[in-house]
Amino acid sequence: MSVTPKVAGMLGMGSVAQVEVAPLAIPQRDGTVRLGSGTRLSGRRAYVTDPDR
């Protein structure tokens, strides 16, 4: 995926850059969350220990 020159500049990448977009968390139908490939822990279950934080 490519980003526009404006976005690349905002990210400090020069004019145009190739980027990889990967999910960090994937909500499941049962209300749980599975970690996505962006975490390098893909498929593992995530646990929320303090939802008020």
Contact map, one row per residue, 1 for C-alpha under 8 A:
11100000000000000111100000000000000000000000000000000
11110000000000011110000000000000000000000000000000000
11111011000000011110000000000000000000000000000000000
01111111000000110000000000000000000000000000000000000
00111111100001110000000000000000000000000000000000000
00011111110000100000000000000000000000000000000000000
00111111111000000000000000000000000000000000000000000
00111111111111111000000000000000000000000000000000000
00001111111111100000000000000000000000000000000000000
00000111111110000000000000000000000000000000000000000
00000011111110000000000000000000000000000000000000000
00000001111111000000000000000000000000000000000000000
00000001111111111000000000000000000000000000000000000
00001001100111111000000000000000000000000000000000000
00011101100011111000000000000000000000000000000000000
01111001000011111100000000000000000000000000000000000
01100001000011111110000000000000000000000000000000000
11100000000000011111000000000000000000000000000000000
11100000000000001111100000000000000000000000000000000
10000000000000000111110000000000000000000000000000000
10000000000000000011111000000000000001000000000000000
00000000000000000001111100000000000111000000000000000
00000000000000000000111111000000001111100000000000000
00000000000000000000011111000000001111100000000000000
00000000000000000000001111100000111100000000000000000
00000000000000000000001111110000111100000000000000000
00000000000000000000000011111011110000000000000000000
00000000000000000000000001111111110000000000000000000
00000000000000000000000000111111000000000000000000000
00000000000000000000000000011111000000000000000000000
00000000000000000000000000111111100000000000000000000
00000000000000000000000000111111110000000000111000000
00000000000000000000000011110011111000000000111000000
00000000000000000000000011110001111100000111110000000
00000000000000000000001111000000111110101111110000000
00000000000000000000011111000000011111111110000000000
00000000000000000000011100000000001111111110000000000
00000000000000000000111100000000000111111100000000000
00000000000000000000001100000000001111111100000000000
00000000000000000000000000000000000111111100000000000
00000000000000000000000000000000001111111111000000000
00000000000000000000000000000000011111111111000000000
00000000000000000000000000000000011110001111100000000
00000000000000000000000000000000011000001111110000000
00000000000000000000000000000001111000000011111000000
00000000000000000000000000000001111000000001111100000
00000000000000000000000000000001100000000000111110000
00000000000000000000000000000000000000000000011111100
00000000000000000000000000000000000000000000001111100
00000000000000000000000000000000000000000000000111111
00000000000000000000000000000000000000000000000111111
00000000000000000000000000000000000000000000000001111
00000000000000000000000000000000000000000000000001111
